Amino acid sequence: MRLVIVSNRLPFAAVKRGDRLFLRSSTGGLVSGLTEYLEWAEKTVPGASHVWLGWPGIDVEEDLRETLKSKAASKYHAVPIFIDSQTMDKFYHGFCNSTLWPLFHYFPTYAKFDAEFWEQYVRVNEAFSEAVAKVVQQDDIVWVHDYHLMLLPNLLRKKIPNISTGFFLHTPFPSYDIFRLLPTEWRRQILEGVVGADLIGFHTIDYTQHFLRCALRILGYEHSYGQFPVEDRIVKVDTFPMGIDYQLFHESAKSVEARREERGLKQKLAGLRTILSTDRLDYTKGIKNRLEAYSIFLDKYPQWRQKAVLVLSIVPSRLGAEHYQEMKEEVDRLVGNINGKFGTIDWTPIVYRYRYLPFNQLLSLFSISDVALITPLRDGMNLVAKEYLASKTDRKGVLILSEMAGAARELGEALVINPNDTNEIVEALKTALEMPEEEQIRRNEAMQDRLKRYDVFSWGQDFINKLNGVKAEQRRFNARLLDPLNREKLVKEFVISDKRVLFLDYDGTLSPFADSPEKAVPSDTLLETLKRLSEEPRTRIVIVSGRHKDTLQQWFGSLNIAMIAEHGGWVRDEGGEWRPSVPTAIGWKEKVLPVLKTYRDRLPGSFIEEKEFSLAWHYRRADPELGPMRARELADELSDFLANTELQVLQGSRIVEVRQVGVNKGSATAHFLGQASFVLAIGDDWSDEDLFKAIPDTAYSIKVGMTKSYAKFNLRSYREVIQLLKELAQNASLLQPVREPA
């Protein structure tokens, strides 16, 4: 198994000094977590290897590119993708961090909707797809990471249809109301891009549900337990909370180097209870709120003055960006004000560091801190909270954690607070500093056990195993597809048969679904194909539909074909008159119509269709979330209302239908089977299952779409059905049937 990791940045950044290039290992949760998982996988999974593709961080001149490629391959198993810095600036600082980042973190007023930024986002994703396509080999697994490359999975699938692709988002995925602030075409393309993956992963169930809701409302994909069909594939959306290398932090905290750093810090902070706050400089992290809360805490509880200290460690991030520069100035001002207001000659309330912290220094801070104050306004996961807990070898210390961080879903024993409520932060600080050691240990043991069980290795392998499972399920469905060998056999048997019958559903089988039934008129191509088939004397075409007989008559009455309307209620031979298949019941519609009208009024966009043998309540044009809910309510109410009657309630594709018992496609087809030597039935929904069950075992049955069925084979879409019918029409008169001698 070879993993092809694709992310915006590589596990290193290229640095140019004079005429020479140097590679500096990257930091950050995504890179460190993936690197740790990849190293573990290559040691423990037989045959595992990887290659990592991404941008090297700078413009690289042509004459240095081969050198960089060689160094990247030998040291990092990496392939750099070369894109000019001007394009990357509009892509990274532009669309990624000025549009997607603020929107995905619920700061819509910070978002910029610049068409040029979007164009560069598309361009960079296309450049990545070209680079990845050159590297991918058969049986590779491509794992695309984060919001920078949300178009990439679909771009890759267009180039390599059978590719195995996973996508993981390391930020929050916003609610539908936030996501739809993106221009219509952008949001649609982003979702279609992500859905190009076979498995889509998020940190929390909230983000997963938000994505599924957007996929439903924008793309129309209805899911079942996070799974939905897309053309010829099954796509799975699931939750995978990213872990850390727990043992690395836990054991490293005991190392000689970390202990040395720890002793130095304890000397400087002797006699003080330490509150740690460490973050990247980012407006999503809630730094301003916690500083204001700390100031209120010192005001409200003066007994903690000169007894506690806040160690504020901020890592520079996105230097030069407008909001970040303003934020840096605001943090500097707040720190100065608090130290000026409360500080004394021998006590500084806030120890402030604005720089990157080496690993051992970070561990020593974790170890000595009595409290970790981690209060982002919105955060995809926040691995710092997990790293803090893993580093507490004595199991003492208190984690104060924002409920807006993804990690809060796993770390319920922490003091979970609302980061926008400064009073809540204030009281959490007091509770944390006064918490008995026994209570600290009890809480931390529970969280540490959880972090040990689901570490970064479990996270990575869980994702890959689930992706392999999705691919296996796709293969099971593909095994049911009408493959070339069985297609050839079907056509051959059709050609040599002296009596053929083709049963064809209409909506979803011969024509795509439309917002309203009257819009789904047959295409010229379909009509011409049916005409050619029906003119061959050995071939009988039967349209088997749930539509009203008058509609079918209008569309197909001029052709030499038979028709079954209303799911078997009405039957018409070629050129004949319509006749009912069962006696029409009287009076039941007056009882059912008021119920349907109530639900029509309760759901804007729904409507009622009346037929002789049935009543149908359609909700295809209604709200995609409220519609299924009202449909379930209606079906339940009707089932109770019609119990012990000669009526049945059926739920189909955005429809609830009431019809007489005994009316179905299967029973209506018996009239047409006769002595047919070749039978083919094609349909796409629940009503066609009766048809598949009714035809002989020797018949060919085909379900349109990637869903389970009694049919023997599947086709992906109505387009493939028409293509098959065109092929049959072309071969219909090639051979005369083989007859036994008299």
C-alpha positions in Angstrom: 0.0 0.0 0.0 1.4 3.4 -1.0 -0.2 6.5 0.4 0.0 9.7 -1.7 -0.4 12.5 0.7 -1.5 15.8 -0.8 -1.5 19.1 1.2 -0.9 22.7 0.5 2.5 22.6 2.3 5.1 19.9 2.3 6.6 18.5 5.6 9.4 21.0 4.9 9.8 24.6 3.8 12.5 25.5 1.3 14.7 28.4 2.4 17.1 30.1 0.0 20.3 31.6 1.2 22.3 33.1 -1.6 22.5 30.6 -4.4 21.8 27.6 -2.1 18.6 25.9 -1.0 18.0 24.5 2.5 15.1 22.4 3.7 13.6 23.3 7.1 11.2 20.9 8.7 7.7 22.3 9.0 5.7 22.6 12.3 2.0 22.4 12.9 -0.6 19.9 13.8 -1.3 18.6 10.3 2.3 18.0 9.3 3.5 16.6 12.6 0.5 14.4 13.0 0.7 13.0 9.5 4.4 12.5 9.7 4.1 10.5 12.9 1.4 8.4 11.4 3.3 7.7 8.2 6.4 6.7 10.1 4.4 4.4 12.3 2.5 2.9 9.3 5.8 2.1 7.4 7.1 0.2 10.5 3.9 -1.7 11.3 1.9 -2.1 8.0 3.4 -4.6 5.6 4.3 -3.0 2.3 3.4 0.5 3.4 5.1 3.5 1.8 4.3 7.0 1.0 5.0 10.1 -1.2 4.0 13.6 -0.2 3.1 16.3 -2.7 2.8 20.0 -1.9 4.2 23.5 -2.5 7.7 24.1 -1.1 6.9 27.5 0.3 8.8 29.8 -2.1 9.4 30.4 -5.7 12.2 28.1 -7.0 14.2 29.1 -10.1 14.4 26.5 -12.9 18.0 25.8 -12.3 17.4 24.8 -8.6 14.3 22.7 -9.1 16.1 19.4 -9.8 18.3 19.9 -6.7 15.2 20.5 -4.6 13.4 17.5 -6.1 16.3 15.3 -5.2 16.6 16.6 -1.7 12.9 16.4 -1.1 12.7 12.8 -2.4 15.7 11.5 -0.4 14.9 13.1 2.9 11.1 13.5 3.0 9.7 11.2 0.3 8.3 14.4 -1.1 7.5 15.8 -4.5 7.4 19.6 -4.7 4.8 21.3 -6.9 6.2 24.5 -8.4 3.8 27.5 -8.6 4.8 31.1 -8.8 4.6 33.2 -5.6 2.1 35.7 -7.1 -0.4 33.0 -7.9 0.1 31.4 -4.5 -0.3 34.7 -2.7 -3.8 35.2 -4.2 -4.6 31.5 -3.6 -3.2 31.2 0.0 -3.5 34.7 1.5 -6.4 35.4 -0.8 -9.1 32.8 -1.2 -7.9 30.3 1.4 -7.2 32.7 4.3 -9.3 35.7 3.4 -12.4 33.8 2.3 -12.6 30.2 3.4 -10.7 30.6 6.8 -13.0 33.3 8.2 -16.2 31.7 6.9 -15.3 28.2 8.2 -14.5 29.8 11.6 -17.7 31.8 11.7 -16.2 35.2 11.0 -18.2 36.1 7.9 -17.6 39.9 8.3 -13.8 39.2 7.7 -14.5 37.2 4.5 -13.6 38.7 1.1 -15.4 37.5 -2.0 -12.9 38.4 -4.7 -13.4 36.8 -8.2 -9.7 36.9 -8.9 -9.0 35.0 -5.6 -11.4 32.3 -6.7 -9.8 32.0 -10.1 -6.4 31.4 -8.5 -7.9 28.9 -6.1 -9.2 27.0 -9.1 -5.9 27.4 -11.0 -3.8 26.0 -8.1 -6.2 23.1 -7.5 -5.9 22.2 -11.2 -2.1 22.5 -11.0 -2.1 20.1 -8.1 -4.3 17.7 -10.0 -1.9 17.6 -12.9 1.1 17.0 -10.6 -0.7 14.3 -8.6 -1.9 12.5 -11.8 1.8 12.2 -12.9 2.7 10.5 -9.6 -0.3 8.2 -8.9 0.2 4.5 -9.7 -2.3 1.7 -9.8 -3.5 0.7 -6.3 -2.3 3.9 -4.7 -4.4 5.6 -2.1 -4.6 9.4 -2.4 -5.3 11.3 0.8 -6.0 15.0 0.3 -5.9 17.4 3.2 -7.6 20.6 4.2 -9.5 23.5 2.9 -6.8 24.6 0.4 -7.5 21.7 -1.9 -11.3 21.2 -1.8 -11.6 21.0 -5.6 -8.9 18.5 -6.0 -10.7 15.1 -5.3 -13.2 15.7 -8.2 -10.4 17.0 -10.5 -8.5 13.8 -9.9 -11.5 11.6 -10.5 -12.0 13.2 -13.9 -8.5 12.3 -14.8 -8.4 8.9 -13.1 -12.0 7.6 -12.7 -11.1 4.6 -10.6 -8.8 6.4 -8.2 -9.1 5.7 -4.5 -9.3 9.1 -2.7 -9.9 10.3 0.8 -10.4 13.9 1.9 -9.9 15.2 5.4 -10.8 18.7 6.6 -8.7 20.0 9.6 -10.8 23.1 10.2 -14.5 23.3 11.2 -17.0 22.8 8.4 -19.6 25.6 8.9 -23.4 25.4 9.1 -25.4 25.7 5.9 -26.4 29.3 6.8 -22.7 30.3 6.8 -21.5 28.1 3.9 -24.2 29.5 1.6 -22.7 33.0 2.0 -20.3 31.8 -0.7 -21.4 32.8 -4.3 -23.7 30.1 -5.7 -21.2 28.6 -8.2 -18.3 28.7 -5.8 -20.1 26.8 -3.1 -21.4 24.2 -5.6 -18.0 23.6 -7.1 -16.4 23.3 -3.6 -19.0 20.6 -2.6 -18.7 18.8 -5.9 -14.9 18.9 -5.5 -15.0 17.3 -2.0 -17.6 14.7 -3.1 -15.1 13.5 -5.7 -13.5 11.7 -2.8 -14.7 8.2 -1.7 -14.3 9.0 2.0 -14.7 12.4 3.5 -13.5 13.0 7.1 -14.1 15.6 9.8 -13.0 16.0 13.4 -16.5 16.1 15.0 -20.0 14.9 14.4 -21.1 18.6 14.1 -18.9 19.3 11.1 -20.0 16.0 9.5 -23.6 16.9 9.9 -23.1 20.4 8.6 -21.4 19.0 5.5 -24.2 16.4 4.9 -26.8 19.2 5.2 -25.0 21.4 2.7 -24.6 18.4 0.3 -28.4 17.8 0.6 -29.5 21.4 0.3 -27.0 22.5 -2.4 -26.4 19.2 -4.4 -29.5 17.3 -3.5 -27.7 14.2 -2.0 -29.8 12.4 0.5 -27.7 10.3 2.9 -28.3 7.2 4.9 -26.0 6.9 7.9 -23.6 9.3 6.2 -23.5 7.4 2.9 -25.0 8.4 -0.5 -24.7 7.3 -4.1 -22.9 9.7 -6.6 -23.2 8.4 -10.2 -21.3 5.1 -10.2 -19.9 5.3 -6.6 -20.9 5.2 -3.0 -19.5 8.2 -1.0 -19.1 7.9 2.8 -18.9 10.9 5.2 -17.7 10.2 8.7 -16.1 11.5 11.9 -12.4 10.9 12.8 -11.2 13.1 15.7 -7.5 13.5 15.1 -5.2 12.3 17.9 -1.6 12.9 18.9 1.4 10.7 19.5 0.5 10.3 23.2 3.5 8.3 24.1 5.9 10.8 22.5 4.6 13.6 24.7 4.3 11.5 27.8 7.7 10.0 27.6 9.5 13.2 26.3 8.1 15.1 29.3 10.3 12.8 31.4 13.4 13.4 29.3 16.6 15.0 30.7 16.3 18.0 28.3 12.7 18.7 29.3 13.4 18.3 33.0 16.3 20.8 32.7 14.0 23.3 31.0 11.4 22.6 33.6 13.8 23.3 36.5 14.8 26.7 34.9 11.2 27.8 34.6 10.3 26.7 38.1 13.1 28.9 39.5 11.8 31.9 37.5 8.2 31.3 38.6 8.9 30.1 42.1 6.0 30.4 44.5 3.4 31.2 41.7 0.5 29.1 40.4 1.0 29.0 36.6 -1.7 29.5 34.0 -0.6 28.6 30.5 -2.0 30.1 27.3 -0.3 29.1 24.1 -1.6 29.7 20.6 -0.8 30.9 17.1 -1.6 34.5 16.5 -5.1 34.2 15.0 -8.4 36.0 15.6 -10.1 32.6 15.9 -8.2 31.7 19.1 -10.0 34.0 21.5 -6.8 35.5 22.9 -8.3 39.0 23.5 -11.3 37.4 25.4 -9.1 35.4 27.8 -6.8 38.5 28.5 -9.9 40.5 29.4 -11.2 37.6 31.5 -7.8 37.4 33.3 -8.0 41.1 34.1 -11.5 40.7 35.5 -10.3 37.7 37.5 -7.5 39.7 39.2 -10.0 42.5 39.9 -12.7 40.1 41.3 -10.4 37.8 43.3 -7.5 40.0 44.5 -6.3 37.2 46.8 -4.7 35.6 43.6 -2.6 38.7 42.9 1.1 37.9 43.4 0.1 34.2 43.7 -0.7 33.4 40.0 0.9 34.2 36.7 -0.4 33.9 33.2 2.3 32.7 30.8 1.1 33.9 27.4 3.0 32.2 24.5 2.0 33.3 21.0 3.5 31.9 17.8 3.7 34.4 14.9 1.3 33.5 12.1 0.4 35.0 8.7 2.6 38.0 9.2 1.5 41.0 7.1 -2.2 40.2 6.9 -4.4 43.1 7.9 -6.4 41.4 10.7 -3.3 39.7 12.2 -1.3 42.9 12.5 -4.3 44.6 14.2 -4.6 41.7 16.5 -0.9 41.8 17.5 -1.2 45.4 18.4 -4.4 44.7 20.4 -2.7 41.9 22.4 0.4 44.0 23.1 -1.8 46.8 24.4 -3.9 44.5 26.6 -0.8 42.8 28.1 0.7 46.2 28.8 -2.5 47.5 30.4 -2.9 44.4 32.7 0.8 44.4 33.7 0.7 48.2 34.3 -2.5 48.0 36.4 -1.8 45.0 38.6 2.0 44.5 38.4 4.4 45.2 41.2 8.2 45.4 41.5 8.4 41.7 42.3 5.4 40.4 40.4 4.4 40.6 36.7 0.9 39.3 36.1 1.6 38.2 32.5 4.8 36.7 31.2 4.5 37.3 27.4 6.5 35.5 24.7 5.9 36.2 21.0 8.0 33.6 19.2 8.1 30.0 18.2 8.8 27.6 21.1 11.1 24.6 20.7 9.7 21.2 21.6 11.4 20.8 25.0 10.5 24.3 26.1 6.9 23.6 25.2 6.9 20.4 27.2 8.4 22.2 30.2 5.7 24.8 30.1 3.1 22.0 29.9 4.7 20.2 32.9 4.9 23.2 35.2 1.5 24.7 34.4 -1.2 24.3 37.0 -3.9 25.4 34.5 -4.0 25.4 30.7 -6.3 28.1 29.4 -7.4 27.1 25.9 -10.4 29.1 24.8 -10.6 29.4 21.0 -13.7 31.1 19.6 -13.8 28.4 17.0 -11.3 25.6 16.3 -11.3 22.5 14.2 -9.7 20.3 16.9 -7.0 22.0 19.0 -4.3 19.4 19.5 -2.6 21.7 22.1 -5.2 20.6 24.7 -4.4 17.0 24.0 -0.6 17.6 24.1 -1.0 19.4 27.5 -2.8 16.4 29.0 -0.3 13.9 27.6 2.6 15.8 29.1 1.2 15.7 32.6 3.1 12.7 33.9 1.9 13.3 37.5 -1.7 13.6 36.2 -2.1 17.0 38.0 -3.2 20.2 36.4 -6.5 21.5 35.1 -7.6 22.0 31.5 -10.0 24.9 30.8 -11.3 24.3 27.3 -13.6 26.2 24.9 -16.7 24.3 23.9 -16.1 25.7 20.4 -13.0 23.5 20.0 -13.4 20.2 18.4 -11.4 18.6 21.2 -14.2 19.5 23.7 -16.2 16.6 22.2 -13.6 14.1 23.6 -12.4 16.0 26.7 -15.6 16.3 28.7 -13.8 16.1 32.0 -12.1 19.4 31.3 -13.7 22.6 32.6 -15.6 23.3 29.3 -16.6 27.0 28.9 -18.1 29.4 26.5 -15.2 31.5 25.2 -17.4 34.5 24.6 -18.5 34.6 28.2 -15.7 36.3 30.2 -17.4 35.7 33.5 -17.5 32.0 32.8 -13.7 32.1 32.1 -13.2 34.0 35.3 -15.1 31.4 37.4 -13.4 28.6 35.6 -10.0 30.1 36.6 -11.0 30.3 40.2 -12.4 26.7 40.1 -9.2 25.4 38.4 -6.8 27.1 40.9 -8.8 25.8 43.9 -9.5 22.3 42.6 -8.2 19.5 44.9 -5.4 17.4 43.5 -7.5 14.2 43.8 -10.2 15.7 41.6 -7.5 16.9 39.1 -6.1 13.4 38.9 -9.5 11.8 38.5 -10.4 14.0 35.6 -7.0 13.8 33.9 -6.8 10.0 34.1 -10.1 9.6 32.3 -8.9 12.0 29.5 -5.4 10.5 29.3 -6.9 7.0 28.9 -9.0 8.2 26.0 -6.1 9.9 24.3 -4.0 6.8 24.6 -6.6 4.6 23.0 -7.3 6.8 20.1 -4.0 8.4 19.2 -2.8 9.7 15.9 -1.9 6.2 14.7 -5.4 5.0 15.5 -6.8 8.1 13.7 -4.8 7.6 10.6 -5.4 3.8 10.4 -9.0 4.2 11.1 -9.4 6.6 8.2 -7.5 4.3 5.8 -9.4 1.2 6.9 -12.7 3.0 6.4 -11.6 4.2 3.0 -10.6 0.6 2.0 -14.1 -0.5 3.3 -15.8 2.1 1.1 -13.8 0.9 -1.9 -14.7 -2.7 -1.2 -18.4 -1.7 -1.1 -18.0 0.1 -4.4 -16.5 -3.0 -5.9 -19.4 -5.1 -4.7 -21.8 -2.7 -6.5 -19.5 -2.6 -9.5 -19.7 -6.4 -9.7 -23.4 -6.0 -10.3 -22.9 -3.5 -13.1 -23.8 -4.7 -16.6 -20.2 -5.5 -17.6 -19.0 -5.9 -21.3 -19.2 -9.7 -21.2 -22.8 -9.8 -19.9 -23.8 -6.9 -22.1 -22.5 -8.8 -25.2 -24.4 -11.9 -24.0 -27.6 -9.8 -23.5 -27.4 -8.3 -27.0 -26.6 -11.6 -28.6 -29.7 -13.3 -27.0 -31.8 -10.3 -28.0 -30.7 -10.7 -31.6 -31.4 -14.4 -32.0 -34.7 -14.4 -30.1 -37.9 -14.8 -32.1 -40.1 -13.0 -29.5 -38.8 -10.2 -27.3 -40.4 -8.1 -24.6 -38.8 -5.0 -23.1 -40.4 -3.6 -19.9 -39.2 0.0 -19.4 -39.9 2.3 -16.5 -39.9 6.0 -17.4 -38.9 8.5 -14.7 -35.3 8.0 -13.6 -34.9 5.2 -16.2 -35.6 6.7 -19.6 -35.5 10.3 -18.4 -34.0 12.3 -15.5 -36.1 13.5 -12.7 -37.4 17.0 -12.9 -38.8 19.5 -10.3 -42.3 18.9 -11.6 -43.6 15.8 -13.5 -44.7 17.7 -16.6 -41.2 18.9 -17.3 -39.7 15.4 -17.7 -40.8 15.1 -21.3 -39.1 12.4 -23.4 -36.1 13.5 -25.5 -36.0 13.2 -29.3 -33.2 10.7 -28.9 -35.4 8.5 -26.7 -38.4 8.7 -29.0 -36.3 7.9 -32.1 -34.7 4.9 -30.3 -38.1 3.5 -29.1 -39.5 4.0 -32.6 -36.7 2.0 -34.2 -37.1 -0.8 -31.7 -40.9 -1.0 -31.9 -40.8 -1.2 -35.7 -38.9 -4.5 -35.5 -41.7 -7.1 -35.7 -40.1 -9.5 -33.2 -39.8 -6.8 -30.5 -42.5 -5.6 -28.1 -41.9 -2.5 -26.0 -43.9 -1.9 -22.8 -43.6 1.4 -21.0 -44.3 0.6 -17.3 -44.8 3.8 -15.4 -46.5 5.4 -12.4 -47.7 8.2 -14.5 -51.2 9.0 -15.5 -52.4 7.2 -18.6 -53.2 10.5 -20.4 -49.6 11.7 -20.0 -48.2 8.4 -21.4 -50.8 8.6 -24.2 -49.7 12.1 -25.1 -46.0 11.2 -25.2 -46.0 7.7 -26.6 -49.4 7.2 -28.2 -48.1 7.6 -31.8 -45.6 4.8 -31.3 -46.2 1.1 -31.8 -45.7 0.3 -28.1 -47.8 -1.0 -25.2 -48.1 0.9 -22.0 -48.9 0.3 -18.3 -49.9 3.4 -16.3 -50.3 4.2 -12.6 -48.0 1.4 -11.5 -50.2 -1.3 -13.1 -53.6 0.2 -12.7 -54.2 0.8 -16.5 -53.0 -1.3 -19.4 -53.0 -0.5 -23.1 -51.9 -2.8 -26.0 -50.2 -1.3 -29.1 -52.8 0.8 -30.9 -55.5 -0.3 -28.4 -57.7 1.3 -25.8 -56.9 1.7 -22.1 -58.5 -0.8 -19.8 -58.3 -1.1 -16.0 -56.3 -4.1 -14.6 -58.5 -4.3 -11.5 -62.0 -3.0 -10.7 -61.9 0.6 -9.5 -62.8 1.1 -5.8 -65.3 3.9 -5.1 -65.3 6.6 -2.4 -61.9 6.2 -0.9 -60.3 9.3 -2.4 -62.8 11.7 -0.6 -61.5 10.2 2.7 -57.8 10.4 1.8 -57.7 13.8 0.0 -58.2 15.9 3.1 -55.2 14.3 4.8 -53.0 14.9 1.7 -54.2 18.5 1.4 -53.3 19.2 5.0 -49.7 18.1 4.3 -49.7 20.0 1.1 -50.5 23.2 3.0 -47.9 22.4 5.7 -45.1 21.9 3.2 -44.7 24.8 0.6 -43.7 23.4 -2.8 -45.5 20.0 -2.3 -48.5 19.2 -4.5 -51.1 16.4 -5.1 -51.5 14.4 -8.2 -54.8 12.5 -8.7 -55.0 9.3 -10.8 -57.8 6.8 -11.2 -56.2 4.2 -9.0 -54.0 6.3 -6.7 -53.3 9.6 -5.1 -49.8 10.9 -5.0 -48.3 13.6 -2.7 -45.1 15.0 -4.3 -42.4 17.0 -2.5 -39.6 17.2 -5.0 -39.9 21.0 -5.1 -40.1 21.4 -1.4 -37.5 22.1 1.2 -35.0 19.1 1.0 -34.9 18.7 4.8 -38.5 19.4 5.8 -39.9 17.3 2.9 -38.6 13.9 4.1 -39.7 14.7 7.6 -43.3 15.6 6.5 -43.3 12.5 4.3 -42.6 10.2 7.2 -45.3 11.9 9.3 -47.8 11.6 6.4 -46.9 7.9 5.7 -47.4 7.1 9.4 -50.7 8.9 9.6 -52.0 7.3 6.4 -50.9 3.8 7.5 -52.9 4.2 10.8 -55.8 5.8 9.0 -56.0 3.1 6.2 -55.4 0.1 8.4 -57.7 -2.9 7.5 -58.7 -1.3 4.1 -58.0 -2.3 0.5 -55.5 0.5 0.2 -51.7 0.6 0.6 -49.3 3.4 1.4 -46.0 3.5 -0.5 -43.0 5.9 -0.2 -40.9 6.5 -3.3 -38.5 9.0 -4.7 -39.8 12.2 -3.1 -43.4 10.9 -3.2 -46.0 9.3 -0.9 -48.6 7.4 -2.8 -51.9 5.8 -1.8 -53.2 3.1 -4.1 -55.5 0.1 -4.3 -54.1 -3.2 -3.1 -53.4 -5.5 -6.1 -52.2 -2.7 -8.3 -48.5 -3.1 -9.1 -46.2 -3.3 -12.0 -45.5 -7.0 -11.5 -49.1 -8.2 -11.8 -49.8 -6.0 -14.8 -46.9 -7.4 -16.8 -48.2 -11.1 -16.9 -50.4 -10.1 -19.8 -47.4 -9.2 -22.0 -45.0 -12.1 -21.2 -46.8 -14.8 -23.2 -44.2 -17.1 -24.9 -41.5 -14.5 -25.0 -38.0 -16.0 -25.5 -36.2 -12.8 -24.4 -37.4 -10.6 -21.5 -35.6 -7.4 -20.3 -36.9 -5.2 -17.5 -35.3 -1.9 -16.5 -36.4 0.4 -13.6 -35.0 2.6 -10.9 -37.2 2.7 -7.8 -39.2 0.7 -5.3 -42.2 0.2 -7.6 -40.0 -1.7 -10.1 -39.1 -4.3 -7.6 -42.5 -5.9 -8.1 -41.7 -6.0 -11.8 -38.3 -7.7 -11.2 -39.9 -10.3 -9.0 -42.6 -11.1 -11.6 -40.5 -11.8 -14.7 -39.0 -15.2 -15.3 -35.7 -16.2 -13.8 -34.2 -16.4 -17.3 -35.0 -12.8 -17.9 -32.6 -9.9 -17.7 -33.4 -7.3 -15.0 -31.5 -4.1 -14.5 -31.7 -1.5 -11.7 -30.7 2.0 -12.6 -28.6 3.6 -9.8 -26.2 2.2 -7.2 -28.8 0.8 -4.8 -29.7 -2.7 -3.7 -32.3 -4.5 -5.7 -33.9 -7.9 -6.8 -32.5 -7.0 -10.3 -29.6 -9.0 -11.6 -27.6 -6.0 -12.9 -27.2 -2.3 -12.4 -26.6 0.6 -14.7 -25.4 3.9 -13.5 -27.9 6.3 -15.0 -30.7 6.8 -17.5 -28.0 7.8 -20.1 -26.6 4.3 -19.9 -30.1 2.9 -20.4 -30.6 4.9 -23.5 -27.2 3.8 -24.8 -28.1 0.2 -24.3 -31.5 0.6 -26.0 -29.7 2.3 -29.0 -27.4 -0.7 -29.2 -30.3 -3.1 -29.2 -32.1 -1.0 -31.9 -29.0 -1.1 -34.1 -28.8 -4.9 -33.8 -32.5 -5.7 -33.7 -32.8 -6.9 -37.3 -29.3 -8.3 -37.9 -30.3 -12.0 -37.7 -33.5 -13.9 -38.2 -34.3 -16.3 -35.5 -33.1 -19.8 -35.6 -36.1 -22.1 -36.2 -36.4 -25.9 -35.9 -37.0 -27.7 -39.2 -40.6 -28.7 -39.9 
